[in-house]
Structures are given as structure tokens and as C-alpha cells.
Amino acid sequence: MINPFEEIATRLDRIENLLRSQVTRKPEPVIVESEKPMNIKQAAAFLSTTPGAVYQLKHYGKIPYSKQGGRLYFFEKELRAWIHGGRGQTVGEIQAESIRSLAIG
């Protein structure tokens, strides 16, 4: 027969360990997108590149931008969407897509 006091002690230890792990866990960072427009230098810093590279991307129409009064503006939300849009597929995703298309056709 199980000793109820040992069972209680075991459960309390388990609860204590769970609480410790919750306290030591760092919270997920919250990304707050700014609605404030960025200039070319800020956009380059955000993209970890040079202003010249951003000008080139803009020239070839590859990056979202706004132009007002001869000045270029970039918005974080649009740049994030642009970055996510260029995501490549993994080999597993390509294989799964191929299987789905073969099963449909």
C-alpha cells in the first residue's frame, strides 16, 4: 500500500519543479511593428545591408517603398512581409507538395 504522505511529498516536489522551470524560462520577445516610416539608412540597418543595396532593390522594383516629395520611405510591416515572401521551401516541403499534386492529378 502506498504511503499517502510520500505521495503528497512526491507531488509537491513535482509542482515545485514545474514552478521553478516556469520562473527561469524567459518570456517570448514581443515584436512591435512601428508605423513610423523609415528612411533609406534605417531600412538598410533593418535589413542588415547597405543603403546602396536598398536603392538597387528599389530601382529594380524588388522592395516595397513609398515616395513622397522626392523622399523614399519604408515601413517595417511591409519589409517584414517582403522578407517572408522570399522564403524558400525545404526539401521536405517540396516533396510533400509533389506528392499532393500527384495525388490530385
N, C-alpha and C positions, 0 to 999 in steps of 0.2 A: 504494500500500500504506500502511496506517495505521501510524504510529509507535506501538509498544506503550507507550512511556514517556509519550507525550502522552495516550493513552487512560487510562493509570493516573492521571495528573495530573488529568484531567477527572473521572474517577470519584471521586477523593479530594476534589476541590472540591465535588462534589455531596453526598457524605457529610457533609462539614464543614458545608455549608449546612443540611442536614437536622438535624444535631445542634444547631446554633445555634437553629434555629426551635423545636426541642423544649425547649431550655433557657429561652428567652424566653417561651414560652407559659405562661400562668397555669393552674394546675390548676382543675378544676371545683369549685365550692364543694359541700361535703357538708352536707346538711340533716339534722340530728339532731333528731328529734322528742322532746320531753320528755314523760315520763309523769306529771310533776308537774302537778297541777291548777292552773289559772289562776283568779284572782278576776276580778270584773267589770272592774276597771281594767286588768288585764293583758290580758284578752281584747279590750277596746276598743283598747288600744295595738297588739295583734297584728293586729287588723282595720283599723287606721288610722281609727278612728271614736271616738265618744264613749260613755261608759258609758250615757247616756240612750238612745242608738240601740240599744245591745246589749239593754237592758231591754225596749225596744219590740219588737225581733226575738224575744226570749224570750216576751214576752206573747202575741204572735200565733202562737207555735209555729213560727217560721221558722228557728230556730237550735238546734243540739244543745246541751244543757246537762244537768248533773246537779244535784240538790238534796239536801243532807244537813244536817239540823239547822237548817233555815231559811236556809242559805247556798247561794249559787249557785256552781257550779264548771264550768269549761270545759276541754276537753282539745285540745291542738294538733292531734292527728291527726284528731279529729272536725271541728274547724273547717276544716282543710285540705280534707277530703272535702266538706264543705258548700260551700266556695268553688268547688271543681272541679265540683260538681254543678250549679252555676248557669251553667256555661259556655254561651255562645250559639254557634250554628253560623255558619260563614262562608257566604257566598253559594255558593261552590263546593261545600261540603258539602251544602247544601240541594239544589242542582241534581243532584249525584251521587245523593243519596237518592231524589229524584224519578224519575230515570232508572231506578234499580234497582227501585223499586216499580212503574213502568210495564212494565218488562221481565218482572217476576214475574206481574203481573196480566194 
